[in-house]
């Protein structure tokens, strides 16, 4: 039986594992971390500190099957950055990326990703950074359950919910949930296209 609940710090190992396995072959991860042999570990190392910060200051919904976390949705809420004291002792995702790929490459990647902010909603709204389903549980509608749950749960946060994806296979999925394409950014000179989508004003029931 699938159940959705808020994440806690105790979920951190499972969150890292689910994200690393779900994103391992994502076009963004292949561009940033091209070594097939180490990409899963590198994904866990890079995304882990980001997930920790979302648990501390944002919103992370965990979907469990028979009490095992198998999927998650991590949202950055408007105003979350106003509490830096909460994350002061946590590793910085940018610092971890620099350790993995070097300072020059990290700056290139983060600069390219930052261009997506030009396509953000005019009024700051909830940002869905991660929607990840363990590969063994994909294709069963779990991602849709999490997305609908998150859109409904963040509706009172103000602004328009939005997200970005480099995997074009995700676009029909988001389209079925009412999200619309706001624009496309090409990451760097050799990176994938990042499509930014905005949620409808009223989440579908």
The 8 nearest C-alpha neighbors of each residue, nearest first, counted from 0:
[[1, 64, 65, 2, 63, 66, 62, 67],
 [2, 0, 64, 63, 62, 3, 65, 141],
 [1, 3, 63, 62, 0, 64, 4, 66],
 [4, 2, 62, 61, 63, 60, 1, 5],
 [3, 5, 61, 60, 6, 62, 2, 63],
 [6, 4, 60, 61, 59, 7, 3, 58],
 [7, 5, 59, 61, 60, 10, 54, 4],
 [6, 8, 9, 10, 54, 5, 11, 59],
 [7, 9, 10, 11, 54, 6, 51, 55],
 [10, 8, 7, 11, 12, 6, 13, 14],
 [9, 11, 8, 7, 13, 12, 14, 6],
 [10, 12, 14, 9, 13, 8, 15, 51],
 [13, 11, 15, 14, 10, 16, 9, 47],
 [14, 12, 16, 15, 10, 11, 17, 68],
 [13, 15, 11, 17, 16, 12, 10, 18],
 [16, 14, 43, 18, 47, 12, 13, 17],
 [15, 17, 13, 19, 14, 18, 20, 12],
 [16, 18, 133, 14, 20, 19, 15, 21],
 [19, 17, 21, 15, 16, 20, 131, 22],
 [18, 20, 43, 42, 16, 22, 39, 21],
 [19, 21, 23, 17, 18, 22, 16, 133],
 [20, 22, 18, 133, 19, 131, 23, 132],
 [23, 21, 25, 19, 24, 20, 18, 28],
 [22, 24, 20, 39, 19, 25, 21, 38],
 [25, 23, 22, 29, 26, 28, 21, 20],
 [24, 26, 22, 28, 27, 23, 29, 166],
 [27, 25, 29, 28, 165, 166, 30, 191],
 [28, 26, 30, 29, 25, 165, 31, 191],
 [29, 27, 31, 25, 30, 32, 26, 23],
 [28, 30, 33, 26, 32, 27, 31, 24],
 [31, 29, 27, 28, 32, 33, 190, 26],
 [30, 32, 28, 29, 33, 27, 108, 100],
 [31, 33, 29, 28, 30, 34, 38, 41],
 [34, 32, 29, 30, 35, 31, 38, 28],
 [33, 35, 36, 37, 32, 38, 29, 31],
 [36, 34, 38, 37, 33, 39, 32, 29],
 [35, 37, 34, 38, 39, 40, 33, 41],
 [36, 38, 40, 35, 34, 39, 41, 32],
 [39, 37, 41, 35, 40, 34, 42, 32],
 [40, 38, 42, 41, 19, 23, 37, 43],
 [39, 41, 43, 42, 38, 37, 44, 19],
 [40, 42, 38, 44, 43, 39, 37, 45],
 [43, 41, 19, 39, 45, 44, 40, 46],
 [42, 44, 19, 40, 15, 46, 41, 47],
 [43, 45, 41, 42, 47, 46, 40, 95],
 [46, 44, 42, 43, 47, 95, 96, 92],
 [47, 45, 49, 43, 48, 44, 42, 50],
 [46, 48, 50, 15, 49, 43, 44, 45],
 [49, 47, 51, 50, 92, 46, 90, 91],
 [48, 50, 52, 46, 51, 47, 92, 53],
 [49, 51, 53, 47, 52, 48, 46, 54],
 [52, 50, 48, 54, 49, 53, 55, 47],
 [53, 51, 55, 49, 50, 54, 56, 48],
 [52, 54, 57, 50, 56, 55, 51, 58],
 [53, 55, 51, 52, 59, 57, 56, 58],
 [56, 54, 52, 53, 57, 51, 85, 86],
 [57, 55, 53, 79, 54, 52, 58, 85],
 [58, 56, 53, 75, 76, 54, 74, 79],
 [57, 59, 74, 73, 53, 54, 60, 75],
 [58, 60, 73, 6, 72, 54, 5, 74],
 [59, 61, 5, 72, 71, 4, 6, 3],
 [62, 60, 71, 4, 3, 6, 5, 70],
 [63, 61, 3, 70, 2, 68, 71, 69],
 [64, 62, 68, 67, 66, 2, 1, 69],
 [63, 65, 1, 67, 66, 0, 68, 2],
 [64, 66, 67, 0, 63, 1, 2, 68],
 [65, 67, 63, 64, 68, 2, 1, 0],
 [66, 68, 63, 64, 65, 69, 62, 13],
 [69, 67, 63, 62, 70, 61, 66, 13],
 [68, 70, 133, 63, 132, 62, 67, 17],
 [71, 69, 132, 62, 131, 61, 133, 68],
 [72, 70, 61, 131, 60, 130, 62, 73],
 [71, 73, 130, 60, 129, 59, 145, 131],
 [74, 72, 59, 129, 128, 58, 127, 53],
 [75, 73, 127, 58, 126, 128, 57, 76],
 [76, 74, 57, 126, 125, 127, 53, 58],
 [75, 77, 125, 79, 57, 74, 78, 126],
 [78, 76, 79, 124, 125, 123, 75, 156],
 [77, 79, 80, 81, 76, 82, 75, 123],
 [78, 80, 81, 76, 77, 56, 57, 82],
 [81, 79, 78, 82, 83, 56, 77, 76],
 [80, 82, 79, 78, 83, 84, 77, 56],
 [81, 83, 80, 84, 85, 79, 56, 86],
 [84, 82, 85, 86, 81, 87, 80, 79],
 [83, 85, 87, 82, 86, 88, 81, 80],
 [86, 84, 83, 87, 82, 55, 56, 88],
 [85, 87, 89, 83, 84, 88, 52, 55],
 [88, 86, 84, 89, 85, 83, 90, 91],
 [87, 89, 86, 90, 85, 84, 91, 83],
 [88, 90, 86, 87, 91, 48, 52, 51],
 [91, 89, 48, 92, 88, 94, 95, 87],
 [90, 92, 94, 93, 95, 48, 89, 49],
 [93, 91, 95, 94, 48, 49, 45, 96],
 [94, 92, 96, 91, 95, 97, 105, 109],
 [93, 95, 97, 91, 92, 96, 98, 90],
 [94, 96, 98, 92, 97, 93, 45, 99],
 [97, 95, 99, 93, 98, 94, 45, 105],
 [96, 98, 101, 102, 94, 105, 95, 99],
 [97, 99, 95, 96, 101, 100, 94, 102],
 [100, 98, 96, 97, 101, 95, 41, 45],
 [99, 101, 97, 98, 104, 96, 105, 102],
 [102, 100, 97, 104, 98, 103, 105, 99],
 [101, 103, 97, 105, 104, 106, 100, 98],
 [104, 102, 106, 105, 101, 107, 97, 100],
 [103, 105, 107, 106, 101, 102, 100, 108],
 [106, 104, 97, 108, 102, 107, 103, 96],
 [105, 107, 109, 103, 104, 108, 110, 102],
 [108, 106, 104, 110, 105, 109, 111, 103],
 [107, 109, 105, 111, 110, 106, 104, 112],
 [110, 108, 112, 106, 111, 107, 113, 105],
 [109, 111, 113, 107, 108, 112, 106, 114],
 [110, 112, 186, 108, 109, 113, 114, 187],
 [113, 111, 109, 114, 110, 115, 108, 186],
 [114, 112, 110, 115, 111, 116, 109, 117],
 [113, 115, 116, 112, 111, 117, 110, 184],
 [114, 116, 117, 113, 118, 112, 184, 119],
 [117, 115, 119, 118, 114, 113, 112, 120],
 [116, 118, 115, 119, 114, 113, 120, 184],
 [119, 117, 116, 115, 181, 182, 120, 195],
 [118, 120, 116, 117, 121, 115, 161, 123],
 [121, 119, 122, 159, 123, 118, 124, 197],
 [120, 122, 123, 119, 158, 159, 118, 124],
 [121, 123, 158, 120, 124, 159, 157, 119],
 [124, 122, 158, 77, 120, 121, 159, 125],
 [123, 125, 158, 159, 160, 77, 157, 122],
 [126, 124, 160, 76, 75, 77, 74, 161],
 [127, 125, 75, 161, 74, 162, 160, 128],
 [128, 126, 74, 162, 129, 73, 161, 75],
 [127, 129, 73, 74, 126, 162, 130, 75],
 [130, 128, 73, 72, 127, 131, 74, 71],
 [129, 131, 72, 71, 73, 142, 128, 132],
 [130, 132, 71, 70, 18, 21, 129, 72],
 [131, 133, 70, 21, 137, 69, 134, 142],
 [132, 134, 17, 69, 136, 21, 135, 70],
 [135, 133, 137, 136, 21, 132, 20, 17],
 [134, 136, 133, 137, 132, 69, 138, 21],
 [137, 135, 134, 133, 132, 139, 138, 69],
 [138, 136, 134, 139, 135, 132, 133, 141],
 [137, 139, 140, 136, 141, 142, 134, 135],
 [140, 138, 137, 141, 136, 142, 143, 144],
 [139, 141, 143, 142, 138, 144, 137, 145],
 [140, 142, 144, 143, 139, 145, 137, 132],
 [143, 141, 145, 144, 140, 146, 132, 130],
 [142, 144, 146, 140, 141, 145, 147, 176],
 [145, 143, 141, 147, 142, 146, 148, 140],
 [146, 144, 148, 142, 143, 147, 149, 141],
 [147, 145, 143, 149, 148, 144, 150, 142],
 [146, 148, 150, 144, 149, 145, 143, 151],
 [149, 147, 145, 151, 146, 150, 152, 144],
 [148, 150, 152, 146, 151, 147, 153, 145],
 [151, 149, 147, 153, 152, 148, 202, 154],
 [150, 152, 154, 148, 149, 153, 202, 147],
 [151, 153, 149, 150, 154, 148, 155, 147],
 [154, 152, 156, 150, 155, 151, 149, 125],
 [153, 155, 151, 156, 152, 150, 157, 202],
 [154, 156, 153, 157, 152, 151, 158, 150],
 [157, 155, 153, 154, 158, 124, 125, 77],
 [158, 156, 155, 124, 154, 159, 123, 77],
 [157, 159, 124, 122, 123, 160, 156, 125],
 [160, 158, 124, 120, 198, 161, 125, 197],
 [159, 161, 125, 124, 198, 126, 197, 158],
 [160, 162, 197, 126, 196, 198, 127, 159],
 [163, 161, 127, 196, 126, 195, 128, 197],
 [162, 164, 195, 194, 196, 193, 165, 161],
 [163, 165, 194, 193, 166, 195, 162, 169],
 [164, 166, 193, 192, 26, 27, 194, 167],
 [167, 165, 168, 164, 169, 26, 25, 170],
 [166, 168, 169, 170, 165, 164, 194, 171],
 [167, 169, 166, 170, 171, 172, 165, 164],
 [170, 168, 167, 172, 166, 171, 173, 164],
 [169, 171, 173, 172, 167, 168, 174, 166],
 [172, 170, 174, 173, 169, 175, 168, 167],
 [173, 171, 169, 175, 170, 174, 176, 168],
 [174, 172, 176, 170, 175, 178, 171, 169],
 [173, 175, 171, 177, 178, 176, 172, 170],
 [176, 174, 172, 173, 177, 171, 178, 170],
 [177, 175, 173, 174, 178, 172, 203, 147],
 [176, 178, 174, 175, 199, 179, 198, 173],
 [179, 177, 198, 174, 197, 173, 176, 196],
 [178, 180, 196, 197, 181, 174, 177, 198],
 [179, 181, 196, 182, 195, 197, 178, 194],
 [182, 180, 196, 195, 179, 197, 118, 183],
 [183, 181, 195, 180, 194, 118, 184, 196],
 [182, 184, 194, 193, 195, 192, 185, 181],
 [185, 183, 193, 192, 186, 115, 194, 182],
 [186, 184, 192, 191, 193, 187, 190, 183],
 [187, 185, 190, 111, 191, 192, 184, 188],
 [186, 188, 190, 111, 189, 185, 107, 108],
 [187, 189, 190, 186, 185, 191, 111, 107],
 [190, 188, 187, 191, 186, 30, 185, 192],
 [189, 191, 186, 187, 30, 188, 185, 192],
 [192, 190, 186, 185, 165, 26, 193, 27],
 [191, 193, 185, 184, 165, 186, 194, 183],
 [194, 192, 165, 184, 164, 183, 185, 163],
 [193, 195, 183, 164, 163, 182, 165, 192],
 [196, 194, 163, 181, 182, 162, 180, 183],
 [195, 197, 180, 179, 181, 162, 161, 178],
 [198, 196, 161, 178, 179, 160, 181, 180],
 [197, 199, 178, 160, 161, 159, 177, 200],
 [198, 200, 201, 178, 177, 202, 197, 179],
 [201, 199, 198, 202, 159, 160, 154, 158],
 [200, 202, 199, 203, 154, 198, 151, 150],
 [203, 201, 150, 151, 199, 204, 200, 147],
 [204, 202, 201, 176, 177, 147, 199, 151],
 [203, 202, 147, 151, 201, 148, 176, 150]]
